[in-house]
Amino acid sequence: MMFLFCGFILFEFFFYFIQKKSELILSKKDFIPLIKESLINKFHSFDYELGWVNQKNTVKIEVSQKKNIEYTYNHKGARSIGNLDMKKSPISTYGDSFCQGRESNDYETWQFFLSKQTNTNVTNFGVGNYGFDQSLLRLKREYENNKTNYVIIAITPYTITRITSVWKHFSEFNNLLATKPRFLVKNNQLQLVPNFIKNKNELLNLNKHKQFLIDNDDHVEFLKRHIYGFPFIISFLKAPWPFFKILLNKVIKLAKIINLEVVINYLKLKYFNDEINYRKKLYDNNEKLLSLIIDEFVVFSKNNKFTPILLVLPALEDVKYIQHTKDHYYHNYFNTGVNDLIYWDFSENLINENKIEKYFTDEIWGGHYNSLGNKRLSKFIEKKINEHKIII
């Protein structure tokens, strides 16, 4: 009996330590954490309508993979590509970090390479962490002053998580500043739920919005599954996967050190499967929402006389999953056959590659496309432009 009691105490201390060190195992206070005023003061990209947006005429430096990455935004709020900013813009692009060119310098984005290849200015209005909904809302706000004949909305399959969210923390733990608008489906139509934060200082007291968050964010239960409380053994038995993900992470890093590539690839699939399966459920449950957002993109294009292009940019886990299972899990939700919408999926260009990691900034976890990946993407888009006889 004493042995069992001592084992129980050691187990509880072990999980208490893990909870303090890991972002995957949370405590009850992490449901709506307190946000420090010093953090809010650094939140210069706050935008009530969109949640956040890149600021015009600014330069931001970010360290990624031990390199300084420079993000320059011009007078339009688009990512600058130097002298090419002055050329004619037949194509504008909106979307998330894969559109923005996260972890790539200004002259390594796919828009830069495509601009060079076509001798034009492919304008880049991509913003990190955007969903399809925010990308569409930004397009509607920017288009009058930045008209182009073709508009690409470029998003990752992860967008299904984003369009069902109003606060990123519930699905991306500790992304505390990212509140956003979203669409709901009411009477078979889109209904906009505006950003519930009108001033960034309201982030100091998110508890007063607790019920709104519970009612309008689809990932509350996802976060709750990662909350462990005393006794930790009960929490672990109810939801063991957060701990196993921590364990997998450690084993993958160890396998990397001793160069066990077969082990790494096997364990990565196990690690990512939980995320992919969660997305698949979201796609099943929100097919109508996504369909109506796509329809809204097409309607806006008709009203403004441009050609809409939907470009899906898979992350490493998406490509690996498709290669392993042959399950193109998101394809039919985007390729809906909507008239007047051009649909491109970059995965068709990647899934036959054996060493797909070389196109990403992080060969284990993927990250974003690196310079090589962005060059390949620009060639893919140029080929699609020629196939569709797009005149630019």
C-alpha angles and dihedrals in degrees: 000000000000089000091054092046092051090047090051092051092049090048092051093048090047093055092043088057092046091050091054093050104037132070091205097063111058137185129226091263088060092068089085106001123198113259118217120234089229089062093049091051088061092052097100096153096065113137121176096209097046104020094242137357139183110269121240120250095011138126121211126190120205129179113228127166088354091302131110110243117199122210114190120188120196132211091286093054088248122129109268124239096183119240091001087072087077096056126095114284111220092158130042124188130209129179147085135317092299087058092043092052096240114198090018126100121243092267095047101060121112089241090058093050092045091049090053092047093050098033090234139101112263098195116223116210093159118141127195116254094011120148126213087264095057091042090055092046091051091049090054091051097045104036100082090061096034107042120177134171092236130035123194120198104198117192141155124241086253087076089092088070091049099048090054093054139082097179120035094210092078092061101021104038116228094012083127104160097052108099116155148174119258140184126245127194112244122170090346092304136099116263117192117226103199123223105283091216111075096173124028091231088069086074087078089074110034092149091081087062094050096114092046089053092049092048098046108031117077095202102066092105090047090060093043090058087063095052112103121188137174122322087043093189090068092048090049093051091049095047113013097159098083089058092045090053089055089049092048090050091055094046092049091052090049091049088051091055092054092038100241097159096171090054092046093052093047094048093045090058089052091047095049097040093079091054093046093048090051090052091048090057090048091052091050092049097043104037091122093049093052092044092053092049089053090048090051090054090053094046091050090050092053092048090051098037101238131124113252120220123188112203120188115204111193122212121227093267090054093053093044092049093050092047092051101040103024084226108135087194101180101034101095093047091061102030093063097148093245109173117250093016118116112210124199127176117194091202090078087066095047111038095082092056115107096200100040093156092077090075094058133074093235116041093202106039098019104227109183135326113289125215091281091050092048091051090052090048092050090053090048091052092045089054091050090049089055093045091053091043090236110180113215 
